[in-house]
C-alpha cells in the first residue's frame, strides 16, 4: 500500500488532490469539536483577570501587613486558577509577576528587588518553580482532557453513523443514501463512494470536478491518499482479500483518526449491497422456476388429451383393411404418438419433481421386473447396441413406479447415446445391507476427472460428449433428484476398467427384504 500526497504515481500519471479554487473555511466553522486555537478575546480576558488579581491581593496583603507565608499562599492560588483557565504563556507570566511582587513588597529590604537573606532567595525560587510546574501539569491535563473528549465524540459519531447505515432500506438506493449519511454525520463537504464491481459512483455534497476520477484511480491502484491542505482523504476498500471499491472524504477536518473506521464502514455497506442484490436475484430465479414448473405442468396436461385421441384413432385405423403403405403409415403415426405421449409424461413428471408440495407416491415395487421391462424396451429400439442384464436378484422397494421408470429410461438412453457402436451395455442389480444397487455400465468416451463433480448439474454437458449426441443436460439432474426423493443416491462410480462409465442408483429395500 502506498501513501500518496500530491506526488506522482508514475512518470506519466499524477494524482493532484489539492483544491486551490475552493475554500474550506466554512467547513471549519461547522466541524464539531475540531481542534482550533483559543480565540484571542478569550485569551486576553483570561490573562487580564490574572493581572488584575495580583495587584489587588498585593494591596490587601500590604495594607494588613500579612507575612510572606500567607501572601505566598494567596499568590499560589492565583497561579493555580490562572493555569486552569489560561494557557502556558499567560500562566508563566502570572508566576513571574507574583514572584516580583513578593520580592518587591514583602521581602527585606522592601521596595527593592535586592534579596539579602539566602532563605528568601530559596523561597522565591521554590515559589516560581512550583508555579511553573503547576502551570505545566494543568495545561497538559487540560489538553489530554480535550483529546479524550474529542476521541469520545468521534466514537459517538461513528456509532451514530453505523446505526444510521444499518437502518437504511436495502431495497432502495442504499449506497447513495450511505454516502449522504457519511457527509451528514461528520458534516463533510463531499463524499464519493465507488463500487468496483458495478463501476458506479455514489456522491453526496459538493465535490470537486474530478473527484470521481480520482476515487476510481485510488481503487485501481490500491492507494491511500492523505492531503491535509484540502482536507481530502481517500482509501481503497477491501473485503475477503479483494479490492471492491474506494471512498474519498473531502473536508475531513479534525477527524483524521477516523479514516480507517470510516473506510471499514464503507466496505461493509458495499458488501451488504452486493449481498442483497445476490439474494434478490436468487429469489427471482426461484420464483421463475415455480412459474416455469406451473406452465410445464399445465401444457403437459393439455397435450395429454389430444395425444390420447390420436393414438386411439391410429389404433382404430389399423383394425380396418389397409394397403401395406397405409398400414405402415398408421403404425408410424401410432409409434410417434406414443413417443410424444411419453415425452409429455416426462415433462409432467419433471414439473411434479420441481414442485416442493408434491412428494413421490410410494408403493411396493418389484425393482427387478421394472428394470427388465426398461431393458427390453431399449433392446427393441436399438439395432447397433446390445442391452444385457448381467446379474439380478429379487428386490422390492417403496417407490413411485413412473418416476423410477423415468430414471432407468434416462440411464439406459444415456448409455445408448454415448457408448461405442457394437458394444454391450451391462445392467446389474445387487442387494447389500438393506439397500438395492442398480448399475448401468457402457463403453465409450470417458468422463474427465474435472467434470465428474459437475455431471449432475442442471444444463451441464461434458466437453467430450456435447457434440456427440443431442441433449439438454437435464436428464441426470432429474435422475439424481428422483433418487434423493426416494431416499436413495445417484453416483458416478470410479471407472474399472477405465474405458467404461458406470452409474449406480441405490434405493432402500422394503422391510421384508432387509
Secondary structure, DSSP 8 states (H G I E B T S, - for coil): -EEESS-BSSSS-B-----TTS--HHHHHHSTT------HHHHHHHHHHHHHHHHHHHHHHHHTT--HHHHHHHHHHHHHHHHHHS-HHHHHHHHHHHHHHIIIIISSSTTSS----HHHHHHHHHHHHHHHHHHHHHHHHHHHHHHHHHHHHHHHHHHHHHHHHHTS-TTS-HHHHHHHHHHHHHT-SEEEEEETTT--EEEEE---TTHHHHHHHHHHHTEEEEETTTTEEEEEEEETTEEEEEEEEE--TT-GGGHHHHHHHHHHHHHHHHHHHHHHHHHHHHHHHHHHHHHHHHHHHHHHHHHHHHHHHHHHHHTS---HHHHHHHHHHHHHHHHHHHHHHHHHHHHHHH-TT-----EEEEHHHHHHHHHHHHHHH-SSSEEEEEE----EEEE-HHHHHHHHHHHHHHHHHHB-TT-EEEEEEEEETTEEEEEEEEEBS---GGGTTTTTSTT---TTTTTTS---S-HHHHHHHHHHHTT-EEEE---SSTTEEEEEEEEEB-GGG-
